[in-house]
Amino acid sequence: MTAVLALGTAPLGNLFTEITDHQAYDTVAAAWRQGVRAFDTAPHYGLGLAERRLGAALRDRPRAGFTVSTKVGRRLEPTGTATGDDLAHGFAVPASHRRVWDFTADGVRRTLEASLERLGLDHVDTVYLHDPDDHAEQAFREGYPALERLRSEGVVGAIGAGMNQSAMLTRFVRDTDVDVVLCAGRYTLLDQSALTDLLPAARERGVAVVVGGPFNSGLLADPRPGSTYDYTAAPPALLDRALRLKATAARHGITLRAAALAYCAAHPAVTTVLVGARSPAEADDCAEQFRTTVPAAFWAELREDGVRGVPGTSEGGT
């Protein structure tokens, strides 16, 4: 199966900096014009703002023509005040709600119901348990069975977990009946750790893998001093590696962005590459880069440099 491009909506929730409703709408519209039909969101992104903006942008689109995934595990509770902001969690929005970790069966249902209301949809196609790193017992004992029930009731189509690590996702693949997992930042040109456990297990079990964070939150999109890696300032050693990768890509007539997306898409377990965009120009660029053909000579050079999972190898795609 050839991997498809999906739009991630954390930037539409004012990740790091504020954007307007109009800009958010135009970003989704640009992705749609580029053929993107899969959209991922979460209550966490801007305290529900991303879900509301995505729902508004998709309202006049044919429901059978797109898929939406959202997440459960962080339940939003009103604070009763809009003073302060949410920048401590990375979002430039008023602190009108607080996040409550809740992987109980009741919490899963309540969180999903609130998401559907914000999205203006009667169902979503996929629901993930969102970052259950420190809540594994409750997520496996209560949250996952709740998702199984929702799936059996037809409330959701597919269920899974989304995390920034591969170890617990591998446990979900091996020990549960998830349909899909979302692995962010652990299968990129700078971090191939998912190759050790998650990707082989998913391929063996027939579980779909969505790769998020193909640019490691920015470094592989535009490596320069001040670039972010996993949402914090990139360490100098990683910045140097990214700059070398950029130079290698340039020698082969492509951008580092195109190489980063193609690397993620090539693995046979990967069905979707998830990229965030905060403007129509970024949405257009992501789609154009995703369509770029990466020359075999580029992959050969990366293979010689010790990058794991390069297309054409036993670990990577064909």
Secondary structure by P-SEA (a helix, b strand, c coil): cbbbbbbbccccccccccccaaaaaaaaaaaaaacccbbbcccccccaaaaaaaaaaacccccccccccccccbbbbbccccccccccccccccccbbbbbcccaaaaaaaaaaaaaaaccccccccccccccccaaaaaacaaaaaaaaaaacccccccccccccaaaaaaaccccccbbbbcccccccccccccccaaaaaaabbbbbbccccccccccccccccccccccccaaaaaaaaaaaaaaaaacccaaaaaaaaaaacccccbbbbbbccaaaaaaaaaaaabbbbaaaaaaaaaaccccccccccccc
